[in-house]
Amino acid sequence: MSNNQAAEAIRAMDRGQQQQVKKGLLGLVFNSLAVLALIGAVGVFLTMQEEESERATYLDEGTVSRALLLSTSVDEYKLANKRGQTVDASKNFVRIAHDPESSVKYSDLGTNVQESDLPAPPGKDYTASIDMDDEEFAGIKAGDVLTVVTTPYDRGSPWTLAKLRNYSPDGYYLWMGIFAALAIALWFAGRVMSRR
């Protein structure tokens, strides 16, 4: 074997090793992204569990009262992404006067006590601000009477009866599915890239 042939063989081996290293690094990048997507799925799951636990507390230990809607407001703000583009967003808030020390348990509502039997809303001694989704917020105005549920642990953040009854974790399941599918796709792509 001549010196030229030996040098060419060494260069070919170096190119092969460089390609192997590039493939390995590309596989590592895809696998790292898969781990991040999996962390996102776990984060969504934990958020859902926290909200379901809070809802369970309201169902088990909550007390029900009438609330006078004092005012409504919409907080508008802008969200900026990494490219500097802004998106308009808003959050609906209502200020209510309610009775956080009500003796009517949520578990008694509908069996021992009817919603129409609840006492009238109190004065402005106990007020709270609560956020509402667009569907619940539409069509309400100051002076309306709502039914709210509160707990001894969080008297300043009551849930409306409608929110408590209509709660659905479907949005969380959708995002968990998206993150899990993304994690699987990225992991599979990483395996394929590193083995080519």
N, C-alpha and C positions, 0 to 999 in steps of 0.2 A: 504494500500500500504506500503510495507516494505521500509526500507532505501535503499536497493540495487536497488529496482525497481524505486524508485524516482531518484536515482543517474543516472541510465541507461536512464531514460526518459530525464533528463537534458542534458546528453551527446548527445543523439539523436537530441535534439533541437539545441544544439550547432553545431553539424555537419551539420544540415539542414541550419542553419544561415550562416555558413562558405561557404557552397556551393552556397547559394544565393548571398553572397558578391562576390565570385569568378566569378559567372556568370555575375553579374552586372559590375564588373571591366573588364571582357573580352568584354562585349558589349560596354563599354565605350572606350576601346582601338580600337575596330573595327570602332566605330562611329567617333573617332578622326582621324583615317586613312582616312575615307571617306571624312571628312572635308578637310584634306590635299590634297586629290586627286581633290576635287572640287576647291580648291585654285589653283592647277596646271592648271586645265581647264580654269579658269578665267585668269591666267597669260598668257597662250597661246593665248586666245582671245584678250587680251589687246595688246600683241605684234603684232598680225595680224592687229588689228585696227590701230596701230601706223604706220605699214608699208603701209597699204592701204591709210592712210591719206597722208603719204609722197608721194606715187605714184600719188595720186590725185593732189597734189601741182605741181608735175612735168608735169602732163597732162594739168592742167589749166594755169599755169604761166611759164612753162618751155620754154627755148629758145634752139634751135638746132644749132649745129655746127659740123664741121668736126674736127677730132682729129687725130694727128699723134701718132702712138704707138712708144714710145721711147725705152721701155724695158719691158721684162716680168720676173717675178720671182715667185718662189714657196717657201713659208715659211713652213718648216716642223717642227713639234713640237710633243711632247708626252703628252698624257693625262693619268693621273693616277686615278684609282678608289680607293675605300675605302680599298680594299684588297691588295693594293700595285701593282696590275697588271697595265702595261702600254699599251697604244694603240697608234699607230702612226697615226697622222692626218696631214693634210696640207691645206693651203689656197693659192689660186692663186691671184697674184696681177699684174697689168699692170700700167706702168707710161706713161701718155699721155700728149701731148701739145694740148690745146684746146682754144677756144675763149669764155670765160664766159660772155662776153658782146655782144654776137651775137644778132642781131635784128630780126632774124627769129624765130617766135613763133612756138611752137609745134603744136598749133591748126591750123596754116597755112600750115603745112607740108602735102603734098598730094593734097591740094586744090589749094592754090595760089602759092606754091613753091614745086618743086619736089626735092627729095633727091639728084639727080644728079646736081641740080642747086646750091647747097650750095657752098660757097667759099672754096678754098683750106685751109688746116689746117694752122694755124699761126705758127710763130717761137716758140721758147722755152720760151716765155714771161710768159705764164700761164701754169703751169704744175700741175698735180694732180695724185694721186694714187687711183685706184679703184680696188675693189675685184671682182672676176668673179667666177661663178661656173664652174665645169669641162667641161661641154658641150660647153659653150661659149668660154672657154679658149683654147680648143683643136684646133690646126691648125692655130693659129695666131702667128705672129712673129714681131720683131722690124721692123719698116718701113711700116707696114700696116696702112691703114686709116680706122678709125671707125667713126660712127656717134653717137654723145653723146647729152644728154639733161641735162641742168643745170637750176637752179633757182637763182633768186637774193639773196635768203636767205642762200644758201649753194653752193657757187661757187666752192668750193674745192672738192665737192663730186658728180660729174656728174654720171648719169646712162647711160648705153649704150642704144641705141634705141631698140636693140633686147631684152634687159632685161625689158624695159618698156612695150614693146608690148607683150612679152611672159609671163608676170607675172601671176602667178596662186596661189591662197591661199589654194590649195588642201591639201598640207602638214600640214597646220595649222588645217584644219577641221579634218584630220585624228587623230592628237594628241588630239584635243579637245574631239573627240569621245572616244578615248581610256581612257582619264582621267575621262570623265563623266561616262562611263560604269564601270570603276573601282570604282568610288565613289558610284554608285548605288549598285554594288555587295557588297562592304564593309559595306555600311549602312544596307543592307538586312541581311548580316551575323551577324552584331551587334545586330539587332533586334531579330534574331533567337536565338543567344547565350544568350541574357539577359532574354528571356522568357522560356527557357528550364527548 
